[in-house]
Amino acid sequence: MPEIVDIKGVGPVLAKACIEQGYGSVEKIAGAKVMEFVIVPGVSEVRAKLLIEEAKLLLNGAAPVSGLETGVEVGSKPAKKDGSKKKKSKKKDKSKSKGSKKKKKNKKNDKKKSKKKK
């Protein structure tokens, strides 16, 4: 008899979540309705449809349906549409730059004062 983790797209974490929500067997998942199965954390409507279909195919001994492997982990943020990564803004430490400007200004003032004394 197949186990929940034998369903394509179900790993140990999702299997545990399924069991906790009352879907402790491949048969229960195969017989589930999409709108009921989405109560499992990490399962959207689209994923529920695919998992239910995968469970049915597993019970029937058919080849698994492709399209479930998205390369995105549950809970991760989706990538930008153009495939680029988000750039982090680099802020300059203004306290250092202002301090060095003040030092330069003070040196100029000191030179002016010493010239006036002569």
CYANA upper distance limits for C-alpha pairs under 8 A (distance plus 0.5 A):
  2 PRO  CA      6 ASP  CA      6.68
  2 PRO  CA     26 VAL  CA      7.32
  2 PRO  CA     58 LEU  CA      8.05
  2 PRO  CA     59 LEU  CA      8.02
  3 GLU  CA      7 ILE  CA      7.96
  3 GLU  CA     25 SER  CA      7.24
  3 GLU  CA     26 VAL  CA      6.85
  4 ILE  CA     10 VAL  CA      7.47
  4 ILE  CA     15 ALA  CA      6.46
  4 ILE  CA     24 GLY  CA      7.88
  4 ILE  CA     25 SER  CA      6.40
  4 ILE  CA     26 VAL  CA      5.82
  5 VAL  CA     10 VAL  CA      5.67
  5 VAL  CA     11 GLY  CA      5.92
  5 VAL  CA     12 PRO  CA      6.95
  5 VAL  CA     15 ALA  CA      6.61
  6 ASP  CA     10 VAL  CA      7.64
  6 ASP  CA     58 LEU  CA      8.40
  7 ILE  CA     26 VAL  CA      8.09
  7 ILE  CA     51 LEU  CA      7.70
  7 ILE  CA     54 GLU  CA      6.54
  7 ILE  CA     55 ALA  CA      6.24
  7 ILE  CA     58 LEU  CA      7.25
  8 LYS  CA     51 LEU  CA      7.92
  8 LYS  CA     54 GLU  CA      6.88
  8 LYS  CA     64 PRO  CA      7.41
  8 LYS  CA     68 LEU  CA      8.11
  9 GLY  CA     51 LEU  CA      7.64
  9 GLY  CA     68 LEU  CA      6.80
  9 GLY  CA     69 GLU  CA      7.16
 10 VAL  CA     14 LEU  CA      6.24
 10 VAL  CA     15 ALA  CA      6.64
 10 VAL  CA     51 LEU  CA      8.44
 11 GLY  CA     15 ALA  CA      6.48
 12 PRO  CA     16 LYS  CA      6.65
 13 VAL  CA     17 ALA  CA      6.87
 14 LEU  CA     18 CYS  CA      6.61
 14 LEU  CA     41 PRO  CA      8.35
 14 LEU  CA     42 GLY  CA      7.89
 15 ALA  CA     19 ILE  CA      6.75
 16 LYS  CA     20 GLU  CA      6.68
 17 ALA  CA     21 GLN  CA      6.83
 17 ALA  CA     40 VAL  CA      6.60
 17 ALA  CA     41 PRO  CA      7.01
 18 CYS  CA     22 GLY  CA      6.89
 18 CYS  CA     23 TYR  CA      5.41
 18 CYS  CA     24 GLY  CA      6.83
 18 CYS  CA     40 VAL  CA      6.38
 19 ILE  CA     23 TYR  CA      5.37
 19 ILE  CA     24 GLY  CA      4.76
 19 ILE  CA     25 SER  CA      8.22
 20 GLU  CA     24 GLY  CA      8.22
 21 GLN  CA     39 ILE  CA      7.86
 21 GLN  CA     40 VAL  CA      6.64
 23 TYR  CA     28 LYS  CA      5.99
 23 TYR  CA     29 ILE  CA      6.37
 24 GLY  CA     28 LYS  CA      7.30
 24 GLY  CA     29 ILE  CA      8.40
 25 SER  CA     29 ILE  CA      6.99
 26 VAL  CA     30 ALA  CA      6.53
 26 VAL  CA     55 ALA  CA      6.25
 26 VAL  CA     56 LYS  CA      8.50
 26 VAL  CA     59 LEU  CA      8.01
 27 GLU  CA     31 GLY  CA      6.63
 27 GLU  CA     55 ALA  CA      7.78
 27 GLU  CA     56 LYS  CA      8.26
 27 GLU  CA     59 LEU  CA      7.99
 28 LYS  CA     32 ALA  CA      6.54
 29 ILE  CA     37 PHE  CA      8.22
 29 ILE  CA     51 LEU  CA      8.16
 29 ILE  CA     52 ILE  CA      6.24
 29 ILE  CA     55 ALA  CA      6.86
 30 ALA  CA     52 ILE  CA      5.37
 30 ALA  CA     53 GLU  CA      7.32
 30 ALA  CA     54 GLU  CA      8.31
 30 ALA  CA     55 ALA  CA      5.40
 30 ALA  CA     56 LYS  CA      5.42
 31 GLY  CA     52 ILE  CA      7.93
 31 GLY  CA     56 LYS  CA      8.48
 32 ALA  CA     36 GLU  CA      7.28
 32 ALA  CA     37 PHE  CA      6.68
 32 ALA  CA     52 ILE  CA      7.40
 33 LYS  CA     37 PHE  CA      6.59
 34 VAL  CA     38 VAL  CA      6.87
 34 VAL  CA     45 GLU  CA      6.79
 34 VAL  CA     48 ALA  CA      6.09
 34 VAL  CA     49 LYS  CA      6.46
 34 VAL  CA     52 ILE  CA      8.21
 35 MET  CA     39 ILE  CA      8.36
 35 MET  CA     45 GLU  CA      7.51
 37 PHE  CA     43 VAL  CA      7.99
 37 PHE  CA     48 ALA  CA      6.71
 38 VAL  CA     43 VAL  CA      5.75
 38 VAL  CA     44 SER  CA      6.14
 38 VAL  CA     45 GLU  CA      6.63
 38 VAL  CA     48 ALA  CA      6.76
 39 ILE  CA     43 VAL  CA      7.82
 42 GLY  CA     74 VAL  CA      6.40
 42 GLY  CA     75 GLY  CA      7.73
 43 VAL  CA     47 ARG  CA      6.15
 43 VAL  CA     48 ALA  CA      6.34
 44 SER  CA     48 ALA  CA      6.38
 45 GLU  CA     49 LYS  CA      6.75
 46 VAL  CA     50 LEU  CA      6.95
 47 ARG  CA     51 LEU  CA      6.51
 47 ARG  CA     68 LEU  CA      7.84
 48 ALA  CA     52 ILE  CA      6.49
 49 LYS  CA     53 GLU  CA      6.67
 50 LEU  CA     54 GLU  CA      6.53
 50 LEU  CA     65 VAL  CA      8.30
 50 LEU  CA     68 LEU  CA      7.06
 51 LEU  CA     55 ALA  CA      6.55
 52 ILE  CA     56 LYS  CA      6.77
 53 GLU  CA     57 LEU  CA      6.69
 53 GLU  CA     65 VAL  CA      8.14
 54 GLU  CA     58 LEU  CA      6.55
 54 GLU  CA     64 PRO  CA      6.40
 54 GLU  CA     65 VAL  CA      6.82
 55 ALA  CA     59 LEU  CA      6.77
 56 LYS  CA     60 ASN  CA      6.77
 57 LEU  CA     61 GLY  CA      6.45
 57 LEU  CA     62 ALA  CA      5.52
 57 LEU  CA     63 ALA  CA      7.24
 57 LEU  CA     64 PRO  CA      6.80
 57 LEU  CA     65 VAL  CA      8.48
 58 LEU  CA     62 ALA  CA      6.65
 58 LEU  CA     63 ALA  CA      8.05
 58 LEU  CA     64 PRO  CA      7.58
 72 VAL  CA     76 SER  CA      7.17
 72 VAL  CA     78 PRO  CA      7.81
 79 ALA  CA     83 GLY  CA      6.78
 79 ALA  CA     84 SER  CA      8.02
 79 ALA  CA     85 LYS  CA      7.72
 80 LYS  CA     84 SER  CA      6.54
 80 LYS  CA     85 LYS  CA      7.36
 80 LYS  CA     86 LYS  CA      8.28
 93 ASP  CA     97 SER  CA      7.40
 94 LYS  CA     98 LYS  CA      6.47
 95 SER  CA     99 GLY  CA      6.58
 96 LYS  CA    100 SER  CA      6.80
 97 SER  CA    101 LYS  CA      6.81
 98 LYS  CA    102 LYS  CA      6.71
 99 GLY  CA    103 LYS  CA      6.82
100 SER  CA    104 LYS  CA      6.80
101 LYS  CA    105 LYS  CA      6.65
102 LYS  CA    106 ASN  CA      6.56
103 LYS  CA    107 LYS  CA      6.69
104 LYS  CA    108 LYS  CA      6.86
105 LYS  CA    109 ASN  CA      6.79
106 ASN  CA    110 ASP  CA      6.58
107 LYS  CA    111 LYS  CA      6.74
108 LYS  CA    112 LYS  CA      6.80
109 ASN  CA    113 LYS  CA      6.70
110 ASP  CA    114 SER  CA      6.70
111 LYS  CA    115 LYS  CA      6.72
112 LYS  CA    116 LYS  CA      6.80
113 LYS  CA    117 LYS  CA      6.93
114 SER  CA    118 LYS  CA      7.17
